């Protein structure tokens, strides 16, 4: 069952930018396709719990590497991470 992930178009574009220069596995490509489609059509984003876990991992990789595991200062990236964590928490 898919869950609504309340990301803005700007936040979706940030996720797409994070993954644009990386080699992605087939599951990740499906997530990217779903995000790309929602972003291009200005629609709400819906992901399965498994896909939400993939996006959470992306956030952890990006924010951990970019900020050295320190405090997140970029508010947009902080917002993405918090929204993913909130949706993930509601699934449990």
N, CA, C and O atoms as CSV, one atom per row, in Angstrom:
chain,resi,resn,atom,element,x,y,z
A,1,UNK,N,N,0.840,-1.175,0.000
A,1,UNK,CA,C,0.000,0.000,0.000
A,1,UNK,C,C,0.888,1.241,0.000
A,1,UNK,O,O,1.775,1.384,0.841
A,2,UNK,N,N,0.642,2.115,-0.930
A,2,UNK,CA,C,1.454,3.325,-1.052
A,2,UNK,C,C,1.012,4.374,-0.043
A,2,UNK,O,O,-0.163,4.473,0.309
A,3,UNK,N,N,1.985,5.152,0.409
A,3,UNK,CA,C,1.756,6.226,1.375
A,3,UNK,C,C,2.080,7.565,0.726
A,3,UNK,O,O,2.989,7.675,-0.096
A,4,UNK,N,N,1.320,8.569,1.112
A,4,UNK,CA,C,1.572,9.923,0.617
A,4,UNK,C,C,2.846,10.464,1.269
A,4,UNK,O,O,2.999,10.418,2.490
A,5,UNK,N,N,3.749,10.972,0.446
A,5,UNK,CA,C,4.987,11.598,0.918
A,5,UNK,C,C,4.871,13.076,0.550
A,5,UNK,O,O,5.007,13.430,-0.622
A,6,UNK,N,N,4.621,13.944,1.533
A,6,UNK,CA,C,4.274,15.344,1.244
A,6,UNK,C,C,5.463,16.234,0.880
A,6,UNK,O,O,5.772,17.191,1.591
A,7,UNK,N,N,6.118,15.915,-0.220
A,7,UNK,CA,C,7.248,16.728,-0.669
A,7,UNK,C,C,6.779,17.768,-1.677
A,7,UNK,O,O,5.918,17.498,-2.514
A,8,UNK,N,N,7.353,18.950,-1.585
A,8,UNK,CA,C,7.057,20.008,-2.554
A,8,UNK,C,C,7.786,19.703,-3.866
A,8,UNK,O,O,8.700,18.879,-3.891
A,9,UNK,N,N,7.384,20.361,-4.949
A,9,UNK,CA,C,8.117,20.174,-6.207
A,9,UNK,C,C,9.607,20.494,-6.068
A,9,UNK,O,O,10.447,19.807,-6.651
A,10,UNK,N,N,9.930,21.519,-5.310
A,10,UNK,CA,C,11.339,21.882,-5.091
A,10,UNK,C,C,12.086,20.757,-4.369
A,10,UNK,O,O,13.219,20.431,-4.724
A,11,UNK,N,N,11.447,20.169,-3.358
A,11,UNK,CA,C,12.079,19.081,-2.621
A,11,UNK,C,C,12.258,17.845,-3.496
A,11,UNK,O,O,13.264,17.145,-3.387
A,12,UNK,N,N,11.278,17.575,-4.370
A,12,UNK,CA,C,11.425,16.453,-5.300
A,12,UNK,C,C,12.594,16.699,-6.243
A,12,UNK,O,O,13.346,15.775,-6.555
A,13,UNK,N,N,12.753,17.939,-6.699
A,13,UNK,CA,C,13.865,18.232,-7.611
A,13,UNK,C,C,15.208,18.063,-6.899
A,13,UNK,O,O,16.190,17.666,-7.527
A,14,UNK,N,N,15.264,18.358,-5.606
A,14,UNK,CA,C,16.500,18.150,-4.844
A,14,UNK,C,C,16.823,16.661,-4.779
A,14,UNK,O,O,17.970,16.265,-4.983
A,15,UNK,N,N,15.812,15.829,-4.496
A,15,UNK,CA,C,16.043,14.373,-4.474
A,15,UNK,C,C,16.555,13.886,-5.823
A,15,UNK,O,O,17.490,13.088,-5.883
A,16,UNK,N,N,15.952,14.359,-6.897
A,16,UNK,CA,C,16.375,13.940,-8.235
A,16,UNK,C,C,17.809,14.393,-8.511
A,16,UNK,O,O,18.587,13.654,-9.115
A,17,UNK,N,N,18.158,15.584,-8.079
A,17,UNK,CA,C,19.521,16.089,-8.273
A,17,UNK,C,C,20.527,15.248,-7.482
A,17,UNK,O,O,21.615,14.953,-7.976
A,18,UNK,N,N,20.165,14.866,-6.265
A,18,UNK,CA,C,21.067,14.045,-5.456
A,18,UNK,C,C,21.437,12.764,-6.180
A,18,UNK,O,O,22.582,12.317,-6.107
A,19,UNK,N,N,20.477,12.167,-6.881
A,19,UNK,CA,C,20.695,10.857,-7.494
A,19,UNK,C,C,21.126,10.933,-8.948
A,19,UNK,O,O,21.419,9.896,-9.543
A,20,UNK,N,N,21.176,12.099,-9.536
A,20,UNK,CA,C,21.426,12.224,-10.972
A,20,UNK,C,C,22.819,11.754,-11.385
A,20,UNK,O,O,22.995,11.281,-12.507
A,21,UNK,N,N,23.794,11.873,-10.518
A,21,UNK,CA,C,25.157,11.526,-10.890
A,21,UNK,C,C,25.623,10.204,-10.281
A,21,UNK,O,O,26.817,9.905,-10.285
A,22,UNK,N,N,24.709,9.433,-9.773
A,22,UNK,CA,C,25.056,8.155,-9.148
A,22,UNK,C,C,24.526,7.007,-9.977
A,22,UNK,O,O,23.548,7.141,-10.712
A,23,UNK,N,N,25.189,5.884,-9.844
A,23,UNK,CA,C,24.679,4.662,-10.455
A,23,UNK,C,C,23.596,4.133,-9.530
A,23,UNK,O,O,23.820,3.960,-8.332
A,24,UNK,N,N,22.431,3.878,-10.086
A,24,UNK,CA,C,21.297,3.452,-9.280
A,24,UNK,C,C,20.895,2.027,-9.630
A,24,UNK,O,O,20.924,1.626,-10.794
A,25,UNK,N,N,20.520,1.268,-8.605
A,25,UNK,CA,C,20.021,-0.090,-8.792
A,25,UNK,C,C,18.600,-0.019,-9.349
A,25,UNK,O,O,17.984,1.047,-9.350
A,26,UNK,N,N,18.086,-1.142,-9.816
A,26,UNK,CA,C,16.762,-1.149,-10.450
A,26,UNK,C,C,15.661,-0.661,-9.510
A,26,UNK,O,O,14.754,0.046,-9.951
A,27,UNK,N,N,15.716,-1.020,-8.229
A,27,UNK,CA,C,14.709,-0.523,-7.274
A,27,UNK,C,C,14.802,0.996,-7.143
A,27,UNK,O,O,13.785,1.687,-7.082
A,28,UNK,N,N,16.025,1.504,-7.102
A,28,UNK,CA,C,16.221,2.946,-7.010
A,28,UNK,C,C,15.734,3.647,-8.278
A,28,UNK,O,O,15.167,4.737,-8.207
A,29,UNK,N,N,15.952,3.028,-9.427
A,29,UNK,CA,C,15.477,3.615,-10.685
A,29,UNK,C,C,13.959,3.716,-10.697
A,29,UNK,O,O,13.406,4.692,-11.203
A,30,UNK,N,N,13.282,2.714,-10.142
A,30,UNK,CA,C,11.813,2.773,-10.069
A,30,UNK,C,C,11.358,3.923,-9.170
A,30,UNK,O,O,10.383,4.608,-9.477
A,31,UNK,N,N,12.063,4.128,-8.068
A,31,UNK,CA,C,11.736,5.251,-7.179
A,31,UNK,C,C,11.967,6.571,-7.917
A,31,UNK,O,O,11.137,7.478,-7.857
A,32,UNK,N,N,13.097,6.668,-8.608
A,32,UNK,CA,C,13.384,7.883,-9.374
A,32,UNK,C,C,12.332,8.133,-10.437
A,32,UNK,O,O,11.923,9.275,-10.646
A,33,UNK,N,N,11.888,7.082,-11.110
A,33,UNK,CA,C,10.839,7.227,-12.126
A,33,UNK,C,C,9.544,7.738,-11.500
A,33,UNK,O,O,8.865,8.584,-12.082
A,34,UNK,N,N,9.202,7.229,-10.322
A,34,UNK,CA,C,7.986,7.659,-9.632
A,34,UNK,C,C,8.091,9.125,-9.218
A,34,UNK,O,O,7.140,9.890,-9.380
A,35,UNK,N,N,9.252,9.513,-8.684
A,35,UNK,CA,C,9.457,10.907,-8.279
A,35,UNK,C,C,9.449,11.814,-9.506
A,35,UNK,O,O,8.846,12.886,-9.483
A,36,UNK,N,N,10.116,11.388,-10.576
A,36,UNK,CA,C,10.163,12.176,-11.806
A,36,UNK,C,C,8.760,12.394,-12.369
A,36,UNK,O,O,8.414,13.500,-12.784
A,37,UNK,N,N,7.963,11.339,-12.379
A,37,UNK,CA,C,6.597,11.443,-12.899
A,37,UNK,C,C,5.745,12.395,-12.051
A,37,UNK,O,O,5.030,13.237,-12.594
A,38,UNK,N,N,5.818,12.264,-10.738
A,38,UNK,CA,C,5.055,13.157,-9.849
A,38,UNK,C,C,5.510,14.600,-10.034
A,38,UNK,O,O,4.688,15.513,-10.103
A,39,UNK,N,N,6.816,14.798,-10.114
A,39,UNK,CA,C,7.374,16.145,-10.274
A,39,UNK,C,C,6.968,16.754,-11.614
A,39,UNK,O,O,6.538,17.907,-11.667
A,40,UNK,N,N,7.100,15.994,-12.686
A,40,UNK,CA,C,6.801,16.499,-14.033
A,40,UNK,C,C,5.319,16.829,-14.202
A,40,UNK,O,O,4.967,17.755,-14.932
A,41,UNK,N,N,4.457,16.074,-13.530
A,41,UNK,CA,C,3.007,16.277,-13.667
A,41,UNK,C,C,2.411,17.083,-12.524
A,41,UNK,O,O,1.192,17.218,-12.424
A,42,UNK,N,N,3.276,17.622,-11.655
A,42,UNK,CA,C,2.828,18.430,-10.519
A,42,UNK,C,C,1.776,17.700,-9.688
A,42,UNK,O,O,0.739,18.262,-9.334
A,43,UNK,N,N,2.070,16.430,-9.386
A,43,UNK,CA,C,1.151,15.579,-8.615
A,43,UNK,C,C,1.772,15.238,-7.271
A,43,UNK,O,O,2.975,15.394,-7.062
A,44,UNK,N,N,0.923,14.770,-6.366
A,44,UNK,CA,C,1.408,14.293,-5.070
A,44,UNK,C,C,2.239,13.036,-5.271
A,44,UNK,O,O,2.019,12.268,-6.207
A,45,UNK,N,N,3.193,12.844,-4.377
A,45,UNK,CA,C,4.080,11.692,-4.445
A,45,UNK,C,C,3.576,10.591,-3.518
A,45,UNK,O,O,3.311,10.836,-2.341
A,46,UNK,N,N,3.446,9.388,-4.049
A,46,UNK,CA,C,3.056,8.214,-3.274
A,46,UNK,C,C,4.104,7.135,-3.479
A,46,UNK,O,O,4.457,6.795,-4.609
A,47,UNK,N,N,4.602,6.597,-2.352
A,47,UNK,CA,C,5.623,5.560,-2.385
A,47,UNK,C,C,5.232,4.420,-1.461
A,47,UNK,O,O,4.503,4.613,-0.488
A,48,UNK,N,N,5.725,3.228,-1.778
A,48,UNK,CA,C,5.525,2.079,-0.900
A,48,UNK,C,C,6.461,2.216,0.305
A,48,UNK,O,O,7.419,2.987,0.251
A,49,UNK,N,N,6.198,1.484,1.383
A,49,UNK,CA,C,7.120,1.523,2.527
A,49,UNK,C,C,8.564,1.176,2.135
A,49,UNK,O,O,9.504,1.784,2.646
A,50,UNK,N,N,8.740,0.218,1.246
A,50,UNK,CA,C,10.082,-0.142,0.779
A,50,UNK,C,C,10.740,1.045,0.074
A,50,UNK,O,O,11.913,1.335,0.310
A,51,UNK,N,N,9.987,1.733,-0.790
A,51,UNK,CA,C,10.523,2.883,-1.510
A,51,UNK,C,C,10.839,4.039,-0.569
A,51,UNK,O,O,11.820,4.754,-0.770
A,52,UNK,N,N,10.014,4.224,0.451
A,52,UNK,CA,C,10.277,5.268,1.444
A,52,UNK,C,C,11.597,4.966,2.159
A,52,UNK,O,O,12.369,5.879,2.455
A,53,UNK,N,N,11.850,3.696,2.433
A,53,UNK,CA,C,13.117,3.300,3.042
A,53,UNK,C,C,14.303,3.634,2.147
A,53,UNK,O,O,15.356,4.049,2.631
A,54,UNK,N,N,14.130,3.452,0.842
A,54,UNK,CA,C,15.198,3.807,-0.105
A,54,UNK,C,C,15.467,5.308,-0.048
A,54,UNK,O,O,16.623,5.729,0.010
A,55,UNK,N,N,14.413,6.112,-0.064
A,55,UNK,CA,C,14.586,7.567,-0.022
A,55,UNK,C,C,15.206,7.997,1.309
A,55,UNK,O,O,16.037,8.904,1.339
A,56,UNK,N,N,14.807,7.352,2.407
A,56,UNK,CA,C,15.414,7.661,3.706
A,56,UNK,C,C,16.919,7.388,3.660
A,56,UNK,O,O,17.718,8.168,4.178
A,57,UNK,N,N,17.289,6.284,3.041
A,57,UNK,CA,C,18.713,5.949,2.897
A,57,UNK,C,C,19.440,7.008,2.068
A,57,UNK,O,O,20.566,7.387,2.390
A,58,UNK,N,N,18.799,7.480,1.007
A,58,UNK,CA,C,19.404,8.552,0.199
A,58,UNK,C,C,19.654,9.787,1.054
A,58,UNK,O,O,20.721,10.397,0.990
A,59,UNK,N,N,18.650,10.147,1.860
A,59,UNK,CA,C,18.792,11.318,2.732
A,59,UNK,C,C,19.963,11.134,3.690
A,59,UNK,O,O,20.783,12.036,3.866
A,60,UNK,N,N,20.032,9.966,4.301
A,60,UNK,CA,C,21.110,9.708,5.250
A,60,UNK,C,C,22.471,9.752,4.561
A,60,UNK,O,O,23.431,10.290,5.113
A,61,UNK,N,N,22.555,9.190,3.360
A,61,UNK,CA,C,23.823,9.223,2.618
A,61,UNK,C,C,24.194,10.649,2.255
A,61,UNK,O,O,25.329,11.074,2.474
A,62,UNK,N,N,23.254,11.379,1.708
A,62,UNK,CA,C,23.531,12.735,1.232
A,62,UNK,C,C,23.860,13.680,2.385
A,62,UNK,O,O,24.838,14.426,2.326
A,63,UNK,N,N,23.055,13.642,3.408
A,63,UNK,CA,C,23.261,14.568,4.517
A,63,UNK,C,C,24.459,14.165,5.360
A,63,UNK,O,O,25.169,15.031,5.873
A,64,UNK,N,N,24.697,12.869,5.513
A,64,UNK,CA,C,25.867,12.416,6.266
A,64,UNK,C,C,27.160,12.754,5.562
A,64,UNK,O,O,28.126,13.183,6.194
A,65,UNK,N,N,27.182,12.560,4.241
A,65,UNK,CA,C,28.400,12.856,3.477
A,65,UNK,C,C,28.606,14.351,3.319
A,65,UNK,O,O,29.713,14.858,3.500
A,66,UNK,N,N,27.529,15.055,2.980
A,66,UNK,CA,C,27.631,16.483,2.688
A,66,UNK,C,C,28.004,17.287,3.926
A,66,UNK,O,O,28.777,18.243,3.848
A,67,UNK,N,N,27.455,16.897,5.057
A,67,UNK,CA,C,27.698,17.644,6.279
A,67,UNK,C,C,28.614,16.913,7.249
A,67,UNK,O,O,28.766,17.329,8.397
A,68,UNK,N,N,29.220,15.830,6.794
A,68,UNK,CA,C,30.128,15.094,7.657
A,68,UNK,C,C,29.453,14.503,8.889
A,68,UNK,O,O,30.081,14.314,9.931
A,69,UNK,N,N,28.162,14.216,8.748
A,69,UNK,CA,C,27.423,13.656,9.874
A,69,UNK,C,C,27.053,14.705,10.908
A,69,UNK,O,O,26.520,14.380,11.969
A,70,UNK,N,N,27.334,15.955,10.600
A,70,UNK,CA,C,27.039,17.030,11.544
A,70,UNK,C,C,25.627,17.554,11.396
A,70,UNK,O,O,24.766,16.899,10.809
A,71,UNK,N,N,25.404,18.709,11.919
A,71,UNK,CA,C,24.081,19.323,11.911
A,71,UNK,C,C,23.706,19.784,10.500
A,71,UNK,O,O,24.527,20.358,9.784
A,72,UNK,N,N,22.468,19.528,10.117
A,72,UNK,CA,C,21.976,19.952,8.812
A,72,UNK,C,C,21.630,21.430,8.883
A,72,UNK,O,O,20.852,21.849,9.741
A,73,UNK,N,N,22.201,22.218,7.989
A,73,UNK,CA,C,21.954,23.651,7.988
A,73,UNK,C,C,21.019,24.050,6.858
A,73,UNK,O,O,20.239,24.989,7.014
A,74,UNK,N,N,21.077,23.365,5.732
A,74,UNK,CA,C,20.208,23.666,4.603
A,74,UNK,C,C,18.774,23.279,4.977
A,74,UNK,O,O,18.484,22.102,5.188
A,75,UNK,N,N,17.894,24.253,5.059
A,75,UNK,CA,C,16.537,24.014,5.544
A,75,UNK,C,C,15.721,23.130,4.609
A,75,UNK,O,O,14.885,22.353,5.072
A,76,UNK,N,N,15.950,23.234,3.303
A,76,UNK,CA,C,15.216,22.377,2.365
A,76,UNK,C,C,15.588,20.908,2.565
A,76,UNK,O,O,14.715,20.041,2.596
A,77,UNK,N,N,16.870,20.634,2.700
A,77,UNK,CA,C,17.319,19.264,2.922
A,77,UNK,C,C,16.834,18.755,4.274
A,77,UNK,O,O,16.461,17.589,4.401
A,78,UNK,N,N,16.836,19.610,5.269
A,78,UNK,CA,C,16.331,19.259,6.591
A,78,UNK,C,C,14.837,18.914,6.510
A,78,UNK,O,O,14.378,17.965,7.144
A,79,UNK,N,N,14.099,19.684,5.735
A,79,UNK,CA,C,12.664,19.453,5.565
A,79,UNK,C,C,12.388,18.111,4.890
A,79,UNK,O,O,11.490,17.377,5.303
A,80,UNK,N,N,13.158,17.794,3.855
A,80,UNK,CA,C,13.000,16.506,3.164
A,80,UNK,C,C,13.211,15.365,4.153
A,80,UNK,O,O,12.398,14.445,4.240
A,81,UNK,N,N,14.300,15.436,4.887
A,81,UNK,CA,C,14.638,14.371,5.827
A,81,UNK,C,C,13.546,14.215,6.891
A,81,UNK,O,O,13.149,13.096,7.215
A,82,UNK,N,N,13.064,15.334,7.433
A,82,UNK,CA,C,12.016,15.266,8.450
A,82,UNK,C,C,10.717,14.689,7.908
A,82,UNK,O,O,10.052,13.917,8.599
A,83,UNK,N,N,10.348,15.045,6.696
A,83,UNK,CA,C,9.117,14.516,6.106
A,83,UNK,C,C,9.224,13.013,5.873
A,83,UNK,O,O,8.274,12.271,6.125
A,84,UNK,N,N,10.373,12.568,5.395
A,84,UNK,CA,C,10.580,11.131,5.179
A,84,UNK,C,C,10.527,10.390,6.513
A,84,UNK,O,O,9.903,9.334,6.612
A,85,UNK,N,N,11.176,10.935,7.532
A,85,UNK,CA,C,11.148,10.296,8.850
A,85,UNK,C,C,9.731,10.246,9.415
A,85,UNK,O,O,9.341,9.252,10.029
A,86,UNK,N,N,8.958,11.317,9.209
A,86,UNK,CA,C,7.583,11.350,9.711
A,86,UNK,C,C,6.711,10.294,9.037
A,86,UNK,O,O,5.955,9.589,9.706
A,87,UNK,N,N,6.816,10.185,7.715
A,87,UNK,CA,C,6.040,9.174,6.988
A,87,UNK,C,C,6.477,7.781,7.431
A,87,UNK,O,O,5.645,6.897,7.631
A,88,UNK,N,N,7.784,7.590,7.583
A,88,UNK,CA,C,8.324,6.308,8.015
A,88,UNK,C,C,7.800,5.958,9.413
A,88,UNK,O,O,7.453,4.805,9.668
A,89,UNK,N,N,7.742,6.918,10.298
A,89,UNK,CA,C,7.255,6.691,11.675
A,89,UNK,C,C,5.771,6.319,11.670
A,89,UNK,O,O,5.352,5.450,12.435
A,90,UNK,N,N,4.978,6.961,10.822
A,90,UNK,CA,C,3.537,6.675,10.750
A,90,UNK,C,C,3.259,5.266,10.246
A,90,UNK,O,O,2.192,4.716,10.517
A,91,UNK,N,N,4.190,4.680,9.524
A,91,UNK,CA,C,3.988,3.327,8.974
A,91,UNK,C,C,4.139,2.271,10.059
A,91,UNK,O,O,3.652,1.152,9.899
A,92,UNK,N,N,4.797,2.601,11.144
A,92,UNK,CA,C,5.081,1.583,12.181
A,92,UNK,C,C,3.947,1.465,13.157
A,92,UNK,O,O,4.015,0.664,14.088
